[in-house]
Amino acid sequence: MQNSELKLIKIDLKNLNELIEVSRITYKDSFSSENTPENMESYLNTSFNKNKLKKELIDNNSEFYFSKFKDETSGYLKVNFGNSQTDIKDKNGMELERIYVLKKFQGKKIGQSLMNQTIQIAEKRNVEYLWLGVWEKNSRAIAFYEKNGFKIIGTHPFKMGNEIQTDYIMKRNIKPVANNV
């Protein structure tokens, strides 16, 4: 893929309906085979409804970006800062809450481009580290994050419908920690 074919666009309220659609499709494609239809539908209706995503879009401590491949939406990412982070609420950290690529665009290095963009956002915000939660059964994503310098530092519960699952918390340093030399 040539860089000129991929653009990253910050999402705002005018993109709300597209964000709902892309969020639901990518999440369902990623996790429906490992979860019951009832739990999947419950999660999609709770997490990707119009009111919830609108609230997240207007939050000054969250940002969403679409990736556009040849002007077609190919995926998206969401990052959180400060008190909008879901677990580690540290001003020196930034959460990568979501990073998804639509099926037809997988294999085109779009996920890596989204990760690179996320790292650039963290660098511009001058945070010390980037962290995320990933389902313990999502070995493909875990390998991707490890390739990008993330390490497992703990776990947290994740509610999927009526089931409690375990997510790994992974962390990657952004700024080198100062040495007392």
C-alpha positions in Angstrom: 0.0 0.0 0.0 1.3 3.4 -0.8 0.9 6.1 1.9 -0.9 8.3 -0.6 -3.8 5.8 -0.7 -4.4 6.1 3.1 -5.7 9.1 4.9 -6.6 9.6 8.6 -9.6 11.8 9.2 -10.6 13.1 12.7 -14.2 12.1 13.3 -16.8 14.6 14.6 -20.6 14.6 15.1 -21.3 14.8 11.4 -19.8 11.3 11.1 -21.9 9.8 13.9 -24.0 7.5 11.8 -21.1 6.2 9.9 -19.2 5.6 13.2 -22.1 3.6 14.6 -22.2 1.5 11.5 -18.4 0.9 11.2 -18.2 0.2 15.0 -20.9 -2.4 14.9 -19.6 -4.2 11.8 -16.0 -4.4 12.9 -16.8 -5.5 16.4 -19.3 -8.1 15.2 -16.8 -9.4 12.6 -14.0 -9.6 15.2 -15.9 -11.3 18.1 -19.2 -12.9 17.0 -17.7 -16.4 16.4 -16.4 -16.5 20.0 -19.6 -15.2 21.7 -23.3 -16.0 21.9 -25.6 -14.1 19.6 -27.4 -12.8 22.6 -24.3 -11.4 24.3 -23.1 -9.9 21.0 -26.4 -8.1 20.4 -26.5 -6.9 24.0 -23.0 -5.5 23.7 -23.5 -3.9 20.3 -26.7 -2.2 21.5 -25.1 -0.9 24.7 -21.7 0.2 23.4 -22.5 1.4 19.9 -25.8 3.2 20.2 -26.3 6.8 19.1 -26.5 8.4 22.5 -23.3 6.6 23.9 -21.2 7.3 20.8 -22.4 10.9 20.6 -21.4 11.4 24.2 -18.0 9.9 23.5 -17.5 12.1 20.4 -18.1 15.3 22.3 -15.8 14.3 25.1 -12.8 16.6 25.0 -10.6 13.8 26.4 -11.4 11.3 23.6 -10.6 11.4 19.9 -11.8 9.2 17.0 -10.2 8.8 13.6 -11.4 7.1 10.4 -8.8 5.6 8.1 -9.8 6.2 4.5 -8.3 3.9 1.9 -8.7 5.5 -1.6 -11.4 7.7 0.0 -13.4 4.7 1.4 -13.6 4.2 5.2 -11.4 1.2 6.0 -11.3 1.3 9.8 -11.1 3.6 12.9 -9.4 4.2 16.2 -10.3 5.8 19.5 -8.0 7.2 22.1 -8.7 8.5 25.6 -6.8 10.9 27.8 -7.1 12.0 31.5 -10.3 11.0 33.2 -11.8 9.6 30.1 -9.4 6.6 30.2 -11.3 3.5 31.2 -8.9 1.9 33.7 -5.6 3.7 34.2 -6.6 7.3 34.8 -3.1 8.8 34.7 -2.3 12.2 33.1 1.0 10.7 31.9 -0.8 7.9 30.0 -3.0 7.6 27.0 -5.5 4.8 26.3 -5.9 3.2 22.9 -9.5 2.0 23.5 -10.4 0.9 19.9 -8.5 0.0 16.8 -10.5 -1.8 14.1 -10.2 -2.5 10.4 -13.1 -3.6 8.1 -12.6 -7.1 6.8 -12.3 -6.2 3.1 -9.3 -3.9 4.0 -7.4 -6.3 6.3 -4.0 -7.3 5.0 -3.3 -3.8 3.6 -1.2 -2.6 6.6 -4.1 -0.3 7.7 -4.0 -1.5 11.3 -0.3 -0.7 11.4 -1.0 2.8 10.0 -3.6 3.3 12.7 -1.1 2.2 15.3 1.5 4.6 13.9 -1.0 7.4 14.1 -1.8 6.5 17.7 1.8 6.6 18.7 2.2 10.0 17.0 -0.8 11.3 18.9 0.8 10.1 22.2 4.1 11.7 21.2 2.3 15.1 20.4 0.5 14.9 23.7 3.8 14.3 25.5 2.6 11.3 27.4 5.0 8.8 28.9 3.1 5.6 27.8 0.3 4.2 25.8 -1.9 1.4 27.2 -4.9 -0.7 26.0 -7.1 -3.6 27.0 -7.3 -6.7 24.7 -9.3 -9.9 25.2 -7.1 -12.7 26.4 -8.4 -15.0 23.6 -7.5 -12.5 20.8 -4.1 -14.0 20.1 -3.8 -12.2 16.7 -4.3 -8.8 18.3 -2.0 -9.6 21.2 0.8 -10.6 18.7 0.2 -7.3 16.8 0.5 -5.3 20.0 3.6 -7.1 21.1 5.2 -6.5 17.7 4.5 -2.8 18.4 6.3 -2.8 21.7 3.4 -3.5 24.1 3.8 -5.8 27.1 1.2 -7.4 29.3 1.1 -5.7 32.7 -2.1 -7.0 34.2 -5.7 -7.9 33.6 -9.2 -6.4 34.0 -12.7 -7.8 33.7 -14.7 -7.0 30.6 -18.5 -7.4 30.5 -19.8 -9.0 27.3 -23.5 -9.2 27.6 -24.1 -11.4 30.6 -20.6 -12.9 30.6 -17.5 -11.5 32.4 -14.4 -12.0 30.3 -10.8 -11.2 31.0 -8.8 -8.6 29.1 -5.1 -8.2 29.3 -3.9 -4.7 30.0 -0.9 -4.0 27.8 1.5 -1.0 28.0 4.1 0.6 25.7 6.5 3.4 26.7 6.4 6.5 24.5 9.0 8.7 26.1 12.2 7.2 27.5 12.2 7.3 31.3 14.9 9.7 32.5 17.9 8.1 34.1 19.5 9.6 37.2 23.0 9.6 35.7 
